[in-house]
Amino acid sequence: MKNKLNKRLDAYTLTEILIVLVIIGILILLALPNLMPLITKAKTTEAKLQLEHLAKLQQGYFYENSKYSSDLVEIGFIQEKLTSDGKDGKANYKVEITAASNNTFTAKATAVADFDGDGTFNVWQIDQDKNIKELIAD
């Protein structure tokens, strides 16, 4: 009976588990700075897609009214809730029309968060010819 109680089970010790966790943490810290440009690039795709969508809506409005609109609601653009607005927000960029006339328009998408922590917020712009350019790089 004594042999059954004193039998030792094979298992990992707490020290071994902690060492593995520390090594994983160090590997993550080394890899994260290398991944930040990829994360930023993925988020900038959102700005480009939103601006392209806005340009299509502006083009449709122009065909009907022979002018471009300065109002997002008037052309049917719906700004998704921003990540800065709370837990329900998903959009990383605030989209706005900066200028509109009979023949031209410009719109910009401004990041609501600093993706890489350098204090600079990413800004993209589009015009009536669908020329997209990055005004401020993050």
N, C-alpha and C positions, 0 to 999 in steps of 0.2 A: 504494500500500500504506500510505503514511503517513497518508493521509486517513481510512482505516478505523479506525486505532488512536486517532487524536486526536478522533474524533467524540464529542461530548458527549451523554449520555443525559438526557432530561428526567425529573426526579425531585424529590421533596421533600427538602430539606436536614434535617439533624438538628436544627438550630435551629427550623425551622418545626414539626416534629413535637413538640418539647418545648414550644413556645408553645401549641399546641393542647391538649396534655395538661394544662398549667397552667390553661388556661381551663376545661377540663372539670372539673378538681379544684375550682376556685373555685365553679363552678355547683353542684356536688354539695354543697359545704359550705354554700352558701346555701339549698339546697332541703331538706337533711336535717332541720333543726329544725322545719320546717313539716310534715314527714311523721311525726314522732314521735307526735303524738296519734292519727293514723290507725293506726299500728302498734300502739299500746297498745289502742285500741278493738278491733282485730282479735283481739288476744290475750285480751281480757276475754270475748269470745264463747266461748272455750274454757271458762272458768270457769262461765259460765251454762249451757252445754250439759251439762257434767259434773254440775252440781248438779241440773238438771232430770232427768237420767238417774237420779241417786241417789234423787230424790224418787219417781220411778216404781217403783224397786225397793223403797223403803220402803213405798209404798202396797200393793204386792203382798204384802209380808211382813206388813203389818198385816191384810190381808184373811184371810190364812191363820192368823195367830197372835193376833189381837186386841191387839196391842201393837207398838210400834216397836222396832227393834233398835239397839243402840249399836255393833255390829260390822259393818264393811264387808264382810268375807268372808261372814258369815252371810246377808246379803241378796244376795250375788252380785256386788258391785261390785269391779271389778278396777282398781286404780290403775296407770295406765300409768307407765313409767319416767320420772323427772323429768329435765329438762334439766340440773339440778345434779348428777345422778348419773353423768354421763359422756357419751361421744359417742353412745351408743345412746338416750339419753333424748329424749323428744319433748314431754312434758307440761310446761306452764309453771306449773301450779297443783297444790298438794298438797291433796287433798280429805280431810276428816275429819268424823265425826259428833261434834258438841260436846255434845249432850244428847239423851236418848231416854227416854221413859216410856210408859205405856199409851196415852196420848192425844196426845202431842206429840213432836216431834223438831226439832232444829236441826242443820244441817250447814254447814260453811264451806269455802271454797276460798281458800287463801292462795298468793299468787305466790311462786315460788322465786327470782325475779330482779327486780331493780329496773328496770322497763322504760324509764323516762325519766331515770334517774340522779339523782333528787332524794333518795334515801335512804329513801323510803317504799315499802313493799310492798303491793300491791293485795290487798284481802280482800273476798270476797263471801259472803253467807249466804242460806240457804233454810230455810223451815219446812214443817210438815206441810200447810199450805194453799197451798204452792208460791209463797209470796211471796219473791221474790228481791230483795235490796237490797245495795247496795255499802256495806260498813262503813268501809273505808278506801280512799280514792281515790288512785290513783298518777298 
